[in-house]
C-alpha cells in the first residue's frame, strides 16, 4: 500500500480522512501513520514527512476544534466519503436545530441527554400501563427520539460527535455492493464511498423501521399488529425482506418431483414442515 492510498482529502469540507480508520486523524499525519499504520515499518519516517509536506498547499482545517465547528452537515446530506456509516443511531426529537440535534448510539447516552438537557422525567416509579414499552422503544413511542437513523462521526474518543446523514435504500446498497464486486480491479482502486453495512445489519435496519411504522399505526388505531405470524404457511418478514422466494423461483425445477402441498411444505421457501 502506498501512502497516497491511505488518506483522502475532502475538498468540500477541507479535511483529511484516514480510509482505514474511517475517521479524521486527531494528530498530525506523520504521528498518525507511525502510531496506527506502520507496525511493520513499511513506511520510512522520511517518506512519511515528505508526503505530509506535499499536502501543505491544500486549504486544510488542521485544528480538531475548528473541524468540529465547521463540519456540520445537514441531515439530508449524503455521507461524507470514507467516514464510517452507522445504521443504529438514536436521534433526539426535542433538539430544535437540525444541525445540532443530539445523536448517539446507546440507551444510557440518550437518557442522560433527555434528563440533563431537556429535563425529561424518565423511568417514573410504578408499574407500566398495559402495552407501554420501556427503553429506547418506549422513548420512540413517546415521540422523544427517532431510531434507527444513519449517522457518522469525525473523531473517535472524547471528541466523538455523531451527526445524521441520508441513508440509502436497502436494495440500492445491495445492488451497489454486487455491482462493485463485479466491476473488477477498477472498483477496487476507487474504493467505496462509505463502509458497506453487513446484510444482517441491513435486514435489522429495515425490520426496525417497519416495526416503528406499524407501532405508530397501532397507537393511532388502538389495535395490536402481529408482525410475525405464527402460521408457518404465511410468509415471514425475514423472507420478504431478503426476497428469498424470488431467488428460489428459478430453482423450482430442481426440487423433488413429489407434490408440494401447504400441509407438508412451506409455501414461502418450499422447505418441509415437521409436524
C-alpha positions in Angstrom: 0.0 0.0 0.0 1.2 3.5 -0.9 0.8 6.5 1.4 -1.5 8.1 -1.2 -3.9 5.2 -0.8 -4.1 5.6 3.0 -5.5 9.1 3.2 -8.2 11.0 1.4 -8.7 14.8 1.1 -12.3 16.0 1.1 -12.3 19.4 -0.8 -15.8 20.3 0.2 -15.1 20.1 4.0 -11.3 20.7 3.7 -10.4 17.7 5.9 -8.1 14.7 5.7 -9.8 11.3 6.3 -7.9 8.1 7.0 -9.5 5.4 4.8 -8.6 2.5 7.1 -9.7 4.2 10.4 -12.8 5.7 8.9 -12.2 9.0 10.9 -10.3 12.2 10.7 -6.8 11.9 12.3 -6.6 14.0 15.5 -2.8 14.3 15.4 -0.6 15.3 12.5 -0.3 12.9 9.6 3.2 11.7 10.4 2.3 10.8 14.0 -1.0 9.1 13.0 0.7 6.9 10.4 3.5 5.9 12.6 1.2 5.1 15.5 -1.6 3.3 13.7 -0.4 2.1 10.3 3.4 1.4 10.4 3.7 -1.5 12.8 5.8 -3.4 10.2 7.8 -0.3 9.4 6.8 -0.5 5.8 7.0 3.3 5.5 10.2 5.2 6.3 9.9 8.2 8.5 11.5 10.5 5.9 8.9 9.3 3.3 6.0 10.0 5.6 7.3 13.5 6.4 7.8 14.2 2.7 4.3 13.0 2.0 2.9 15.3 4.7 4.7 18.3 3.3 3.2 17.6 -0.1 -0.2 18.4 1.4 0.8 21.8 2.7 -0.6 23.6 -0.4 -4.1 22.3 0.4 -6.5 24.6 2.3 -6.8 22.2 5.2 -8.5 22.8 8.5 -6.0 21.3 10.9 -7.3 22.1 14.3 -9.7 19.5 15.7 -11.9 22.0 17.4 -12.2 24.0 14.2 -13.2 20.9 12.3 -16.0 20.2 14.8 -17.2 23.8 14.5 -17.1 23.9 10.6 -18.1 20.4 9.6 -21.8 20.3 10.4 -23.7 18.6 7.6 -27.5 18.7 7.3 -29.4 15.5 7.9 -30.4 15.4 4.2 -26.7 15.4 3.2 -25.0 12.4 1.7 -22.5 10.5 3.8 -19.0 12.0 3.9 -16.8 9.8 1.8 -14.7 7.2 3.7 -16.1 8.1 7.1 -17.7 5.0 8.7 -21.5 5.0 8.5 -23.5 3.5 11.4 -27.1 2.4 11.0 -28.2 2.2 14.6 -28.2 5.9 15.6 -30.7 7.4 18.1 -31.8 11.0 17.3 -33.3 13.4 19.9 -36.5 15.0 18.6 -36.6 17.7 21.2 -33.5 19.5 19.9 -34.6 22.3 17.7 -31.6 22.9 15.4 -31.3 20.2 12.7 -27.5 20.7 12.6 -27.2 20.4 16.4 -29.6 17.6 17.0 -28.1 15.2 19.6 -27.4 11.8 18.1 -25.9 8.8 19.9 -25.9 5.0 19.6 -26.8 3.9 23.2 -29.7 3.9 25.6 -27.8 5.4 28.5 -26.4 8.3 26.5 -29.9 9.3 25.1 -31.5 9.0 28.5 -28.8 11.2 30.1 -29.3 13.8 27.3 -33.1 13.9 27.8 -32.8 14.2 31.5 -30.0 16.8 31.7 -30.7 18.9 28.6 -34.5 18.7 28.3 -35.5 17.9 31.9 -37.5 14.9 30.9 -38.6 12.7 33.8 -37.6 9.2 32.8 -38.3 5.8 34.5 -41.2 7.1 36.6 -41.9 4.8 39.6 -44.7 2.3 39.5 -45.7 -0.3 37.0 -46.1 0.5 33.3 -49.5 0.5 31.8 -50.5 -2.4 29.6 -48.9 -2.1 26.2 -46.4 0.6 27.3 -42.9 -0.2 26.3 -39.7 0.8 28.1 -36.2 1.7 27.0 -35.5 3.2 23.6 -38.7 1.7 22.2 -40.7 3.5 24.9 -38.9 6.8 24.1 -39.7 6.3 20.4 -43.4 5.7 21.2 -43.5 8.8 23.4 -42.2 10.9 20.4 -38.9 11.8 22.2 -36.5 10.1 19.9 -36.3 8.6 16.4 -34.4 5.4 15.7 -32.7 3.9 13.7 -31.0 6.7 11.8 -27.9 6.6 9.7 -25.1 8.6 11.3 -21.3 9.4 11.1 -18.7 10.8 13.3 -15.5 12.7 12.6 -13.5 11.5 15.5 -13.2 8.7 18.0 -12.7 9.3 21.7 -13.7 12.4 23.7 -14.4 14.4 20.5 -16.8 11.8 19.2 -20.0 13.6 18.0 -22.5 11.8 15.7 -24.5 13.6 13.0 -27.3 12.3 10.8 -26.7 11.6 7.1 -29.0 10.4 4.4 -29.3 6.7 4.4 -29.5 4.9 1.0 -32.3 2.4 0.4 -31.6 -1.2 1.3 -31.8 -2.5 -2.2 -29.6 0.3 -3.5 -26.9 -0.8 -1.0 -27.2 -4.4 -2.1 -27.1 -3.6 -5.8 -24.1 -1.2 -5.3 -22.3 -3.9 -3.4 -22.9 -6.5 -6.0 -22.0 -4.2 -8.9 -18.8 -3.2 -7.1 -17.8 -6.8 -6.7 -18.3 -7.4 -10.5 -16.5 -4.2 -11.6 -13.0 -5.7 -11.5 -9.8 -4.0 -10.4 -11.0 -0.5 -11.2 -13.7 -0.7 -8.5 -11.1 -1.9 -6.0 -8.8 1.0 -6.7 -11.5 3.6 -6.4 -12.7 2.3 -3.0 -16.2 2.6 -1.6 -17.8 5.9 -0.9 -18.5 4.7 2.6 -18.4 1.4 4.6 -21.0 -1.0 3.3 -23.2 -2.4 6.1 -23.5 -6.2 6.5 -26.6 -7.9 5.1 -27.6 -8.8 8.7 -27.5 -5.1 9.7 -29.4 -4.1 6.6 -32.2 -6.6 7.4 -32.3 -5.5 11.0 -32.5 -1.8 10.0 -35.4 -2.4 7.7 -37.3 -4.6 10.2 -36.8 -1.9 12.8 -38.1 0.8 10.5 -41.2 -1.3 9.6 -41.8 -2.1 13.3 -41.7 1.6 14.1 -44.2 2.3 11.3 -46.5 -0.5 12.5 -46.2 0.7 16.1 -47.3 4.2 15.1 -50.3 2.8 13.2 -51.1 0.6 16.2 -51.0 3.6 18.5 -53.4 5.6 16.3 -55.9 2.8 15.7 -55.7 1.2 19.1 -55.1 -2.3 17.7 -52.0 -4.5 18.2 -50.3 -5.6 14.9 -48.7 -9.0 15.0 -45.6 -8.5 12.9 -44.7 -12.2 12.6 -47.4 -14.7 12.0 -47.3 -18.0 14.0 -48.7 -19.8 11.0 -45.7 -21.4 9.1 -47.6 -21.2 5.8 -47.6 -17.4 6.0 -44.6 -15.6 4.6 -42.5 -14.0 7.4 -41.0 -10.6 7.3 -37.5 -12.0 7.1 -38.3 -13.9 3.9 -40.0 -10.8 2.5 -37.0 -8.5 3.2 -34.4 -10.9 1.9 -36.7 -11.8 -1.1 -35.7 -15.5 -0.6 -38.7 -16.8 -2.6 -37.8 -14.7 -5.6 -34.2 -16.0 -5.6 -35.6 -19.6 -5.2 -38.0 -19.2 -8.1 -35.6 -20.2 -10.9 -34.6 -23.4 -9.0 -38.1 -24.8 -8.5 -37.4 -27.4 -11.2 -34.5 -28.8 -9.2 -36.8 -29.6 -6.2 -38.0 -33.2 -5.7 -40.9 -34.2 -8.0 -43.2 -35.0 -5.2 -46.2 -32.8 -4.8 -45.6 -29.7 -2.6 -48.7 -29.1 -0.5 -49.3 -26.3 2.1 -49.8 -29.1 4.7 -46.3 -30.6 4.1 -44.2 -27.8 2.7 -43.8 -24.1 3.5 -45.2 -22.1 0.6 -42.6 -19.3 1.2 -39.4 -21.2 0.9 -40.6 -24.7 0.0 -38.9 -26.4 2.9 -40.6 -29.4 4.5 -42.7 -28.7 7.6 -42.1 -31.1 10.5 -45.3 -32.0 12.3 
